[in-house]
Amino acid sequence: MLCIGTAGLAVLKTKADPNLGAAKVWAGEMAFIVLLFAVSASGLALYWLGDSDLIDVLLPLHLAVVFTLFLMMPYSKMVHGFYRLAALTRDAADVRLKSVK
């Protein structure tokens, strides 16, 4: 579903009115969508072809794409997920400390 969703989003993004968004960030957003598609497609290929001889190529490719996704994360809108996780973790720690006192 992630492959289908990201492919559809990429198609819709190319057909959308360019005046609706900031032109400066269009390439970065499209790169992120393509990277998300690459992660899901390489993961599926790894799942389906994991027993074949292609594992020697697919595994490093998939790991490189996932690593690239995590490297790009702080420069995209998706960094919000990490900030939210950090905030929830800190809040849980504060609640735990208050209950101990």
mmCIF file of the C-alpha atoms, coordinates in Angstrom:
data_MODEL
# 
_entry.id   MODEL 
# 
loop_
_atom_site.group_PDB 
_atom_site.id 
_atom_site.type_symbol 
_atom_site.label_atom_id 
_atom_site.label_alt_id 
_atom_site.label_comp_id 
_atom_site.label_asym_id 
_atom_site.label_entity_id 
_atom_site.label_seq_id 
_atom_site.pdbx_PDB_ins_code 
_atom_site.Cartn_x 
_atom_site.Cartn_y 
_atom_site.Cartn_z 
_atom_site.occupancy 
_atom_site.B_iso_or_equiv 
_atom_site.pdbx_formal_charge 
_atom_site.auth_seq_id 
_atom_site.auth_comp_id 
_atom_site.auth_asym_id 
_atom_site.auth_atom_id 
_atom_site.pdbx_PDB_model_num 
ATOM 1   C CA . MET A 1 1   ? 0.000  0.000   0.000   1.00 0.00 ? 1   MET A CA 1 
ATOM 2   C CA . LEU A 1 2   ? 2.912  2.353   0.664   1.00 0.00 ? 2   LEU A CA 1 
ATOM 3   C CA . CYS A 1 3   ? 4.228  1.779   -2.859  1.00 0.00 ? 3   CYS A CA 1 
ATOM 4   C CA . ILE A 1 4   ? 0.824  2.534   -4.347  1.00 0.00 ? 4   ILE A CA 1 
ATOM 5   C CA . GLY A 1 5   ? 0.281  5.553   -2.122  1.00 0.00 ? 5   GLY A CA 1 
ATOM 6   C CA . THR A 1 6   ? 3.647  7.156   -2.786  1.00 0.00 ? 6   THR A CA 1 
ATOM 7   C CA . ALA A 1 7   ? 3.418  6.505   -6.533  1.00 0.00 ? 7   ALA A CA 1 
ATOM 8   C CA . GLY A 1 8   ? -0.034 8.070   -6.599  1.00 0.00 ? 8   GLY A CA 1 
ATOM 9   C CA . LEU A 1 9   ? 1.136  11.031  -4.531  1.00 0.00 ? 9   LEU A CA 1 
ATOM 10  C CA . ALA A 1 10  ? 4.053  11.617  -6.904  1.00 0.00 ? 10  ALA A CA 1 
ATOM 11  C CA . VAL A 1 11  ? 1.711  11.595  -9.888  1.00 0.00 ? 11  VAL A CA 1 
ATOM 12  C CA . LEU A 1 12  ? -0.716 13.965  -8.181  1.00 0.00 ? 12  LEU A CA 1 
ATOM 13  C CA . LYS A 1 13  ? 2.125  16.267  -7.152  1.00 0.00 ? 13  LYS A CA 1 
ATOM 14  C CA . THR A 1 14  ? 3.280  16.609  -10.762 1.00 0.00 ? 14  THR A CA 1 
ATOM 15  C CA . LYS A 1 15  ? -0.263 17.452  -11.880 1.00 0.00 ? 15  LYS A CA 1 
ATOM 16  C CA . ALA A 1 16  ? -1.008 19.920  -9.061  1.00 0.00 ? 16  ALA A CA 1 
ATOM 17  C CA . ASP A 1 17  ? -1.131 23.681  -9.513  1.00 0.00 ? 17  ASP A CA 1 
ATOM 18  C CA . PRO A 1 18  ? 2.389  24.977  -8.811  1.00 0.00 ? 18  PRO A CA 1 
ATOM 19  C CA . ASN A 1 19  ? 0.949  28.130  -7.227  1.00 0.00 ? 19  ASN A CA 1 
ATOM 20  C CA . LEU A 1 20  ? -0.541 26.099  -4.359  1.00 0.00 ? 20  LEU A CA 1 
ATOM 21  C CA . GLY A 1 21  ? 2.780  25.404  -2.672  1.00 0.00 ? 21  GLY A CA 1 
ATOM 22  C CA . ALA A 1 22  ? 6.207  26.897  -2.215  1.00 0.00 ? 22  ALA A CA 1 
ATOM 23  C CA . ALA A 1 23  ? 8.315  26.383  -5.313  1.00 0.00 ? 23  ALA A CA 1 
ATOM 24  C CA . LYS A 1 24  ? 11.524 26.222  -3.258  1.00 0.00 ? 24  LYS A CA 1 
ATOM 25  C CA . VAL A 1 25  ? 10.550 23.023  -1.467  1.00 0.00 ? 25  VAL A CA 1 
ATOM 26  C CA . TRP A 1 26  ? 8.945  21.139  -4.370  1.00 0.00 ? 26  TRP A CA 1 
ATOM 27  C CA . ALA A 1 27  ? 12.095 19.198  -5.272  1.00 0.00 ? 27  ALA A CA 1 
ATOM 28  C CA . GLY A 1 28  ? 12.769 18.228  -1.660  1.00 0.00 ? 28  GLY A CA 1 
ATOM 29  C CA . GLU A 1 29  ? 9.218  17.037  -1.136  1.00 0.00 ? 29  GLU A CA 1 
ATOM 30  C CA . MET A 1 30  ? 9.331  15.022  -4.357  1.00 0.00 ? 30  MET A CA 1 
ATOM 31  C CA . ALA A 1 31  ? 12.689 13.524  -3.370  1.00 0.00 ? 31  ALA A CA 1 
ATOM 32  C CA . PHE A 1 32  ? 11.215 12.456  -0.047  1.00 0.00 ? 32  PHE A CA 1 
ATOM 33  C CA . ILE A 1 33  ? 8.223  10.833  -1.779  1.00 0.00 ? 33  ILE A CA 1 
ATOM 34  C CA . VAL A 1 34  ? 10.519 8.985   -4.198  1.00 0.00 ? 34  VAL A CA 1 
ATOM 35  C CA . LEU A 1 35  ? 12.737 7.899   -1.307  1.00 0.00 ? 35  LEU A CA 1 
ATOM 36  C CA . LEU A 1 36  ? 9.739  6.569   0.605   1.00 0.00 ? 36  LEU A CA 1 
ATOM 37  C CA . PHE A 1 37  ? 8.699  4.643   -2.510  1.00 0.00 ? 37  PHE A CA 1 
ATOM 38  C CA . ALA A 1 38  ? 12.230 3.259   -2.868  1.00 0.00 ? 38  ALA A CA 1 
ATOM 39  C CA . VAL A 1 39  ? 12.240 2.076   0.753   1.00 0.00 ? 39  VAL A CA 1 
ATOM 40  C CA . SER A 1 40  ? 8.920  0.289   0.384   1.00 0.00 ? 40  SER A CA 1 
ATOM 41  C CA . ALA A 1 41  ? 9.716  -1.173  -3.052  1.00 0.00 ? 41  ALA A CA 1 
ATOM 42  C CA . SER A 1 42  ? 13.154 -2.423  -2.024  1.00 0.00 ? 42  SER A CA 1 
ATOM 43  C CA . GLY A 1 43  ? 11.666 -3.869  1.172   1.00 0.00 ? 43  GLY A CA 1 
ATOM 44  C CA . LEU A 1 44  ? 9.040  -5.748  -0.822  1.00 0.00 ? 44  LEU A CA 1 
ATOM 45  C CA . ALA A 1 45  ? 11.661 -6.972  -3.272  1.00 0.00 ? 45  ALA A CA 1 
ATOM 46  C CA . LEU A 1 46  ? 13.757 -8.162  -0.348  1.00 0.00 ? 46  LEU A CA 1 
ATOM 47  C CA . TYR A 1 47  ? 10.759 -9.980  1.108   1.00 0.00 ? 47  TYR A CA 1 
ATOM 48  C CA . TRP A 1 48  ? 9.797  -11.642 -2.163  1.00 0.00 ? 48  TRP A CA 1 
ATOM 49  C CA . LEU A 1 49  ? 13.294 -12.453 -3.418  1.00 0.00 ? 49  LEU A CA 1 
ATOM 50  C CA . GLY A 1 50  ? 14.984 -13.109 -0.077  1.00 0.00 ? 50  GLY A CA 1 
ATOM 51  C CA . ASP A 1 51  ? 15.619 -16.777 -0.824  1.00 0.00 ? 51  ASP A CA 1 
ATOM 52  C CA . SER A 1 52  ? 17.248 -16.100 -4.189  1.00 0.00 ? 52  SER A CA 1 
ATOM 53  C CA . ASP A 1 53  ? 20.796 -15.166 -5.102  1.00 0.00 ? 53  ASP A CA 1 
ATOM 54  C CA . LEU A 1 54  ? 19.691 -11.531 -5.401  1.00 0.00 ? 54  LEU A CA 1 
ATOM 55  C CA . ILE A 1 55  ? 19.878 -11.125 -1.625  1.00 0.00 ? 55  ILE A CA 1 
ATOM 56  C CA . ASP A 1 56  ? 23.533 -10.077 -1.988  1.00 0.00 ? 56  ASP A CA 1 
ATOM 57  C CA . VAL A 1 57  ? 22.401 -7.044  -3.999  1.00 0.00 ? 57  VAL A CA 1 
ATOM 58  C CA . LEU A 1 58  ? 19.002 -6.338  -2.467  1.00 0.00 ? 58  LEU A CA 1 
ATOM 59  C CA . LEU A 1 59  ? 19.977 -6.213  1.195   1.00 0.00 ? 59  LEU A CA 1 
ATOM 60  C CA . PRO A 1 60  ? 22.725 -3.571  0.863   1.00 0.00 ? 60  PRO A CA 1 
ATOM 61  C CA . LEU A 1 61  ? 20.511 -1.603  -1.517  1.00 0.00 ? 61  LEU A CA 1 
ATOM 62  C CA . HIS A 1 62  ? 17.583 -1.623  0.901   1.00 0.00 ? 62  HIS A CA 1 
ATOM 63  C CA . LEU A 1 63  ? 19.765 -0.749  3.887   1.00 0.00 ? 63  LEU A CA 1 
ATOM 64  C CA . ALA A 1 64  ? 21.358 2.123   1.946   1.00 0.00 ? 64  ALA A CA 1 
ATOM 65  C CA . VAL A 1 65  ? 17.938 3.508   1.004   1.00 0.00 ? 65  VAL A CA 1 
ATOM 66  C CA . VAL A 1 66  ? 16.701 3.251   4.610   1.00 0.00 ? 66  VAL A CA 1 
ATOM 67  C CA . PHE A 1 67  ? 19.890 4.930   5.844   1.00 0.00 ? 67  PHE A CA 1 
ATOM 68  C CA . THR A 1 68  ? 19.396 7.720   3.303   1.00 0.00 ? 68  THR A CA 1 
ATOM 69  C CA . LEU A 1 69  ? 15.817 8.153   4.495   1.00 0.00 ? 69  LEU A CA 1 
ATOM 70  C CA . PHE A 1 70  ? 16.997 8.587   8.086   1.00 0.00 ? 70  PHE A CA 1 
ATOM 71  C CA . LEU A 1 71  ? 19.720 11.010  6.995   1.00 0.00 ? 71  LEU A CA 1 
ATOM 72  C CA . MET A 1 72  ? 17.171 13.091  5.099   1.00 0.00 ? 72  MET A CA 1 
ATOM 73  C CA . MET A 1 73  ? 14.593 13.000  7.905   1.00 0.00 ? 73  MET A CA 1 
ATOM 74  C CA . PRO A 1 74  ? 15.814 16.082  9.831   1.00 0.00 ? 74  PRO A CA 1 
ATOM 75  C CA . TYR A 1 75  ? 15.549 18.177  6.655   1.00 0.00 ? 75  TYR A CA 1 
ATOM 76  C CA . SER A 1 76  ? 11.941 17.237  5.939   1.00 0.00 ? 76  SER A CA 1 
ATOM 77  C CA . LYS A 1 77  ? 8.551  17.647  7.533   1.00 0.00 ? 77  LYS A CA 1 
ATOM 78  C CA . MET A 1 78  ? 8.836  14.113  8.904   1.00 0.00 ? 78  MET A CA 1 
ATOM 79  C CA . VAL A 1 79  ? 11.185 15.259  11.665  1.00 0.00 ? 79  VAL A CA 1 
ATOM 80  C CA . HIS A 1 80  ? 8.015  16.080  13.588  1.00 0.00 ? 80  HIS A CA 1 
ATOM 81  C CA . GLY A 1 81  ? 7.696  12.365  14.401  1.00 0.00 ? 81  GLY A CA 1 
ATOM 82  C CA . PHE A 1 82  ? 11.032 12.324  16.214  1.00 0.00 ? 82  PHE A CA 1 
ATOM 83  C CA . TYR A 1 83  ? 10.226 15.525  18.100  1.00 0.00 ? 83  TYR A CA 1 
ATOM 84  C CA . ARG A 1 84  ? 6.862  14.111  19.138  1.00 0.00 ? 84  ARG A CA 1 
ATOM 85  C CA . LEU A 1 85  ? 8.473  10.872  20.342  1.00 0.00 ? 85  LEU A CA 1 
ATOM 86  C CA . ALA A 1 86  ? 11.024 12.856  22.353  1.00 0.00 ? 86  ALA A CA 1 
ATOM 87  C CA . ALA A 1 87  ? 8.274  14.986  23.898  1.00 0.00 ? 87  ALA A CA 1 
ATOM 88  C CA . LEU A 1 88  ? 6.191  11.943  24.826  1.00 0.00 ? 88  LEU A CA 1 
ATOM 89  C CA . THR A 1 89  ? 9.222  10.213  26.336  1.00 0.00 ? 89  THR A CA 1 
ATOM 90  C CA . ARG A 1 90  ? 10.098 13.259  28.390  1.00 0.00 ? 90  ARG A CA 1 
ATOM 91  C CA . ASP A 1 91  ? 6.506  13.648  29.553  1.00 0.00 ? 91  ASP A CA 1 
ATOM 92  C CA . ALA A 1 92  ? 6.379  9.990   30.619  1.00 0.00 ? 92  ALA A CA 1 
ATOM 93  C CA . ALA A 1 93  ? 9.627  10.425  32.533  1.00 0.00 ? 93  ALA A CA 1 
ATOM 94  C CA . ASP A 1 94  ? 8.269  13.550  34.260  1.00 0.00 ? 94  ASP A CA 1 
ATOM 95  C CA . VAL A 1 95  ? 5.094  11.705  35.253  1.00 0.00 ? 95  VAL A CA 1 
ATOM 96  C CA . ARG A 1 96  ? 7.131  8.790   36.594  1.00 0.00 ? 96  ARG A CA 1 
ATOM 97  C CA . LEU A 1 97  ? 9.372  11.114  38.613  1.00 0.00 ? 97  LEU A CA 1 
ATOM 98  C CA . LYS A 1 98  ? 6.392  12.938  40.091  1.00 0.00 ? 98  LYS A CA 1 
ATOM 99  C CA . SER A 1 99  ? 4.755  9.675   41.119  1.00 0.00 ? 99  SER A CA 1 
ATOM 100 C CA . VAL A 1 100 ? 7.946  8.487   42.858  1.00 0.00 ? 100 VAL A CA 1 
ATOM 101 C CA . LYS A 1 101 ? 8.214  11.669  44.963  1.00 0.00 ? 101 LYS A CA 1 
# 
